[in-house]
């Protein structure tokens, strides 16, 4: 009975992110007591068996809750940098900006309402601009390097041209590899340039160090599903600790 009570209380605390430690103390104790109770002669075993099951399930739940707390904390620590976005110059940008003012709930920058190509995405360290997106770019990508493989059946290469300018204060500079540009399919799957290694024509240089004011411009090639290529969006993160925003592909 003591094992069952400890297991039940431990299970409850294991479900509470702020009191996980109490659950992690009680559940092992309940588990041990439940095992011991099963070897007591001439005593009903149902309470011990129940306590054993509850302690095991509670431990599993505790690990799930703990993992969720860690993942959330990590995301807050490494994905909470302020990211600002300015509309592209020209009539299209003005129209998008006006529409956003008319509809404050538009949630600009989400997958459902991505920013237009040419938007200036900036964090404390990087300024990123998606200059162009060329869908159905398989021919030019395959021709760019003799080792480039053709895309899988039902897929094509998209060619994304973007610029990354270092605007931070690190005297040693930083590499634009800290900037990420990925493609998110219509069904929510993320695809990045490393999923299929190909050399894009006039490829973006991620490894050269840039100092304040320095800019790198080039292309990356990403394999995307042909049928829904135009329905995907780009996920842009202007630096390792910056917030992610979404940009349209057309």
Wavefront OBJ file of the C-alpha trace (Angstrom):
o trace
v 0.000 0.000 0.000
v 2.904 2.360 0.765
v 4.388 1.565 -2.644
v 1.074 2.310 -4.362
v 0.642 5.644 -2.551
v 4.238 6.672 -3.353
v 3.779 5.664 -6.991
v 0.537 7.615 -7.325
v 1.976 10.771 -5.765
v 5.172 10.385 -7.795
v 3.141 10.001 -10.997
v 1.273 13.247 -10.269
v 4.460 15.198 -9.613
v 6.125 13.668 -12.689
v 3.458 15.375 -14.799
v 4.268 18.783 -13.308
v 7.253 20.502 -15.008
v 7.966 22.599 -11.927
v 7.981 19.633 -9.541
v 9.580 16.871 -11.577
v 12.286 16.253 -8.985
v 9.699 15.101 -6.419
v 8.333 12.574 -8.867
v 11.813 11.349 -9.715
v 12.465 10.721 -6.004
v 9.184 8.983 -5.218
v 8.876 6.797 -8.328
v 12.126 4.799 -7.803
v 11.202 4.332 -4.136
v 7.767 3.084 -5.162
v 9.314 0.739 -7.715
v 11.637 -0.849 -5.130
v 8.877 -1.180 -2.524
v 6.578 -2.736 -5.121
v 9.203 -5.351 -5.982
v 9.712 -6.137 -2.293
v 5.964 -6.446 -1.699
v 5.678 -9.139 -4.343
v 7.878 -11.440 -2.242
v 5.895 -11.094 0.988
v 4.160 -14.396 1.659
v 0.458 -14.765 2.358
v -0.287 -11.181 1.292
v -2.449 -9.950 -1.579
v -0.282 -9.001 -4.541
v -2.647 -6.677 -6.408
v -1.450 -3.524 -4.630
v 2.180 -4.378 -5.334
v 1.502 -5.134 -8.982
v -0.494 -1.925 -9.370
v 2.255 0.091 -7.675
v 4.835 -1.483 -9.985
v 2.860 -0.590 -13.109
v 2.131 2.967 -11.924
v 5.793 3.579 -11.042
v 6.971 2.372 -14.455
v 4.372 4.389 -16.376
v 5.072 7.407 -14.169
v 8.783 7.166 -14.925
v 8.081 7.100 -18.663
v 5.763 10.100 -18.356
v 8.404 11.891 -16.297
v 11.000 11.428 -19.007
v 8.576 12.694 -21.657
v 7.760 15.810 -19.613
v 11.442 16.394 -18.850
v 12.347 16.095 -22.536
v 9.618 18.574 -23.424
v 10.883 21.057 -20.804
v 14.472 20.728 -22.047
v 13.411 21.155 -25.685
v 11.389 24.256 -24.834
v 14.237 25.742 -22.807
v 16.700 25.053 -25.606
v 14.406 26.650 -28.162
v 13.952 29.699 -25.954
v 17.702 30.004 -25.410
v 18.822 29.438 -28.968
v 15.854 30.638 -30.972
v 14.710 33.763 -29.172
v 16.901 36.384 -30.755
v 15.052 39.434 -32.040
v 14.480 39.261 -35.782
v 13.131 42.274 -37.642
v 11.805 42.268 -41.200
v 11.475 45.212 -43.577
v 9.440 44.937 -46.788
v 11.221 44.903 -50.131
v 11.513 48.172 -52.004
v 9.017 48.848 -54.811
v 5.262 48.733 -55.212
v 4.937 45.080 -54.191
v 6.537 45.745 -50.819
v 4.373 48.798 -50.226
v 1.222 46.805 -50.997
v 2.262 43.999 -48.645
v 3.021 46.493 -45.891
v -0.341 48.215 -46.381
v -2.151 44.875 -46.265
v -0.388 44.001 -43.014
v -1.530 47.304 -41.470
v -5.124 46.664 -42.537
v -5.051 43.169 -41.071
v -3.014 43.191 -37.815
v -3.858 39.520 -37.263
v -2.216 38.518 -40.527
v 0.784 37.077 -38.639
v 3.267 38.070 -41.325
v 6.260 35.796 -41.500
v 4.394 32.585 -40.729
v 4.051 29.620 -43.078
v 0.484 30.650 -43.796
v 1.439 34.266 -44.524
v 5.129 34.365 -45.527
v 7.082 37.516 -46.259
v 7.643 38.324 -49.951
v 10.918 37.689 -51.769
v 13.250 40.635 -51.287
v 12.270 41.291 -47.662
v 15.175 42.412 -45.474
v 15.488 39.994 -42.551
v 17.800 41.200 -39.803
v 19.068 40.068 -36.406
v 21.753 41.522 -34.157
v 24.448 39.848 -36.268
v 23.096 39.239 -39.763
v 21.047 40.889 -42.487
v 19.591 38.393 -44.968
v 17.762 39.008 -48.234
v 16.274 36.307 -50.456
v 17.025 37.784 -53.878
v 15.307 35.208 -56.057
v 13.888 31.688 -56.154
v 13.988 29.696 -59.361
v 11.818 26.611 -59.374
v 12.310 23.873 -61.980
v 16.052 24.614 -62.002
v 17.107 20.990 -62.438
v 18.852 21.490 -65.767
v 21.089 24.316 -64.570
v 21.909 22.571 -61.291
v 22.847 19.255 -62.905
v 24.976 21.072 -65.492
v 26.835 23.038 -62.784
v 28.998 20.089 -61.711
v 29.723 16.703 -63.231
v 29.121 14.999 -59.888
v 25.683 16.504 -59.341
v 23.029 13.790 -59.403
v 19.611 14.186 -60.978
v 16.776 14.652 -58.466
v 14.635 11.724 -57.419
v 11.556 10.882 -59.451
v 8.804 13.395 -58.734
v 11.274 15.984 -57.495
v 13.170 18.922 -58.960
v 15.876 21.323 -57.878
v 15.001 24.807 -56.681
v 17.726 27.423 -56.963
v 17.684 29.992 -54.171
v 19.828 33.118 -54.408
v 20.359 35.098 -51.221
v 22.693 37.617 -49.616
v 23.971 37.602 -46.044
v 25.631 40.692 -44.575
v 27.435 40.589 -41.242
v 26.272 43.501 -39.074
v 27.591 42.276 -35.721
v 30.459 43.610 -33.622
v 32.714 40.550 -33.376
v 36.228 41.789 -34.191
v 37.099 38.309 -35.463
v 34.078 38.262 -37.781
v 31.734 35.351 -38.377
v 31.031 32.846 -41.111
v 27.682 33.015 -42.927
v 27.258 29.321 -42.142
v 25.393 30.602 -39.065
v 22.640 31.767 -41.426
v 20.225 29.034 -42.482
v 17.875 28.958 -45.448
v 15.715 25.828 -45.688
v 12.706 24.817 -47.767
v 9.483 23.724 -46.061
v 7.159 21.613 -48.200
v 3.396 22.107 -48.407
v 2.898 19.219 -45.978
v 5.311 20.708 -43.413
v 8.513 18.741 -44.059
v 11.782 20.688 -43.845
v 14.370 20.121 -46.574
v 17.824 21.705 -46.479
v 20.793 21.900 -48.796
v 22.536 19.029 -47.010
v 19.761 16.505 -47.589
v 21.150 16.013 -51.085
v 24.646 17.336 -51.625
v 24.960 19.124 -54.954
v 27.058 22.083 -56.080
v 24.865 24.988 -57.158
v 25.932 27.306 -59.966
v 27.586 30.392 -58.428
v 27.288 28.670 -55.076
v 26.919 30.579 -51.822
v 30.173 30.559 -49.822
v 29.361 29.599 -46.226
v 32.925 29.146 -44.970
v 34.625 32.496 -45.615
v 34.700 34.823 -42.616
v 32.857 38.106 -43.010
v 33.614 41.219 -41.003
v 31.190 44.031 -40.187
v 29.617 45.272 -43.410
v 30.858 42.293 -45.457
v 28.350 40.539 -47.714
v 28.240 37.088 -49.300
v 25.848 36.389 -52.187
v 25.238 33.149 -54.002
v 22.958 30.217 -54.767
v 21.961 27.072 -52.947
v 20.160 24.148 -54.564
v 17.470 22.219 -52.708
v 15.542 19.189 -53.960
v 11.799 19.862 -53.697
v 8.640 17.948 -54.742
v 7.664 18.991 -58.256
v 3.896 18.783 -57.791
v 3.821 21.248 -54.887
v 7.074 23.156 -55.392
v 5.346 26.532 -55.584
v 3.279 25.857 -52.464
v 6.259 25.550 -50.155
v 8.007 28.351 -48.261
v 11.550 29.196 -47.211
v 12.480 29.066 -43.529
v 15.114 31.735 -42.890
v 17.058 32.094 -39.651
v 19.441 35.109 -39.689
v 21.939 33.691 -37.208
v 22.189 30.759 -34.828
v 20.249 32.420 -31.982
v 17.797 34.414 -34.106
v 14.098 33.770 -34.579
v 13.039 31.942 -37.750
v 10.755 33.624 -40.291
v 9.172 32.334 -43.493
v 9.519 33.734 -46.992
v 7.438 32.903 -50.064
v 9.045 31.123 -53.020
v 7.178 33.132 -55.638
l 1 2 3 4 5 6 7 8 9 10 11 12 13 14 15 16 17 18 19 20 21 22 23 24 25 26 27 28 29 30 31 32 33 34 35 36 37 38 39 40 41 42 43 44 45 46 47 48 49 50 51 52 53 54 55 56 57 58 59 60 61 62 63 64 65 66 67 68 69 70 71 72 73 74 75 76 77 78 79 80 81 82 83 84 85 86 87 88 89 90 91 92 93 94 95 96 97 98 99 100 101 102 103 104 105 106 107 108 109 110 111 112 113 114 115 116 117 118 119 120 121 122 123 124 125 126 127 128 129 130 131 132 133 134 135 136 137 138 139 140 141 142 143 144 145 146 147 148 149 150 151 152 153 154 155 156 157 158 159 160 161 162 163 164 165 166 167 168 169 170 171 172 173 174 175 176 177 178 179 180 181 182 183 184 185 186 187 188 189 190 191 192 193 194 195 196 197 198 199 200 201 202 203 204 205 206 207 208 209 210 211 212 213 214 215 216 217 218 219 220 221 222 223 224 225 226 227 228 229 230 231 232 233 234 235 236 237 238 239 240 241 242 243 244 245 246 247 248 249 250
